[in-house]
Amino acid sequence: MKKIMFLLSLALLCAISFVYAEDSAAAAAVTAENESFASSLKYIAAALAVGISCIAGGIAVGRIGAAAMGAMSENPDLFGKALPYAGLAEGICLWGFLVALLILFL
């Protein structure tokens, strides 16, 4: 049974390679279409990376800021401890922007 499956998969691979060799002229026209489609998907992916990360960063900063203000109203000495957490939440947006740059230029 294993030999039959191996021979069938080998025959299928040979058939695919013959079909691919015959369609090499038509592949040049399709390649140009695929490149433009891939280029448009690249811009959509970069926009989604920045958009989603900025929305998530805004939500995080809002929640952390509200909690930090509440804590600082009770104890003003907590300002130095609460500020780095807001900065870490803003870093989410920067990571999204970095991912978008990597998508666009690599």
C-alpha positions as CSV (number, residue, x, y, z in Angstrom):
1,M,0.0,0.0,0.0
2,K,2.9,2.4,0.8
3,K,4.5,1.7,-2.6
4,I,1.3,2.5,-4.4
5,M,0.8,5.8,-2.5
6,F,4.5,6.7,-3.2
7,L,4.1,6.0,-6.9
8,L,0.8,7.9,-7.1
9,S,2.4,10.9,-5.4
10,L,5.4,10.7,-7.7
11,A,3.2,10.6,-10.7
12,L,1.2,13.5,-9.5
13,L,4.4,15.5,-8.9
14,C,5.6,14.7,-12.4
15,A,2.2,15.8,-13.9
16,I,2.3,19.1,-12.0
17,S,5.8,19.8,-13.1
18,F,4.9,19.2,-16.8
19,V,1.9,21.5,-16.5
20,Y,4.0,24.1,-14.9
21,A,6.6,23.9,-17.6
22,E,3.9,24.4,-20.3
23,D,2.4,27.4,-18.6
24,S,5.6,29.4,-18.1
25,A,4.6,31.9,-20.8
26,A,1.3,32.6,-19.1
27,A,3.0,32.7,-15.7
28,A,4.7,36.0,-16.6
29,A,1.4,37.8,-17.1
30,V,0.0,36.3,-13.9
31,T,3.1,37.3,-11.9
32,A,2.6,40.9,-12.6
33,E,-1.0,40.7,-11.3
34,N,0.2,38.8,-8.2
35,E,2.8,41.4,-7.5
36,S,0.3,44.2,-7.5
37,F,-2.1,42.2,-5.4
38,A,0.7,41.4,-2.9
39,S,1.7,45.1,-2.8
40,S,-1.8,46.1,-2.0
41,L,-2.0,43.5,0.7
42,K,1.2,44.7,2.2
43,Y,-0.2,48.2,2.7
44,I,-3.4,46.8,4.2
45,A,-1.3,44.7,6.6
46,A,0.8,47.7,7.6
47,A,-2.3,49.8,8.2
48,L,-3.9,47.0,10.4
49,A,-0.7,46.6,12.4
50,V,-0.5,50.3,13.2
51,G,-4.3,50.7,13.7
52,I,-4.8,47.8,16.0
53,S,-1.7,48.5,18.1
54,C,-2.7,52.1,18.5
55,I,-6.2,51.2,19.6
56,A,-4.8,48.7,22.1
57,G,-2.3,51.2,23.3
58,G,-5.0,53.8,23.8
59,I,-7.1,51.4,25.8
60,A,-4.1,50.4,27.9
61,V,-3.1,54.0,28.6
62,G,-6.6,55.0,29.5
63,R,-7.0,52.2,32.0
64,I,-3.5,52.6,33.5
65,G,-3.9,56.4,33.6
66,A,-7.2,56.2,35.4
67,A,-5.8,53.8,38.0
68,A,-2.6,55.9,38.4
69,M,-4.6,59.1,39.0
70,G,-6.8,57.3,41.5
71,A,-3.7,56.0,43.3
72,M,-2.0,59.3,43.2
73,S,-5.0,61.1,44.6
74,E,-4.6,59.0,47.7
75,N,-0.8,58.9,47.9
76,P,1.1,61.6,45.8
77,D,4.4,59.6,46.3
78,L,3.1,57.0,43.8
79,F,3.7,59.3,40.8
80,G,7.2,58.0,40.1
81,K,6.0,54.4,40.3
82,A,2.9,54.9,38.0
83,L,4.6,56.8,35.2
84,P,6.6,53.9,33.8
85,Y,3.6,51.8,33.4
86,A,1.9,54.4,31.2
87,G,5.1,54.6,29.1
88,L,5.1,50.8,28.7
89,A,1.5,50.9,27.5
90,E,2.5,53.6,24.9
91,G,5.2,51.3,23.7
92,I,2.5,49.1,22.2
93,C,1.9,51.7,19.5
94,L,5.6,52.0,18.8
95,W,5.9,48.2,18.3
96,G,3.0,48.3,15.9
97,F,4.7,51.1,13.9
98,L,7.9,49.1,13.9
99,V,6.1,46.0,12.6
100,A,4.4,48.2,9.9
101,L,7.8,49.5,8.8
102,L,9.2,45.9,8.6
103,I,6.2,44.9,6.5
104,L,6.6,47.8,4.1
105,F,10.4,47.7,3.6
106,L,11.4,44.1,4.0
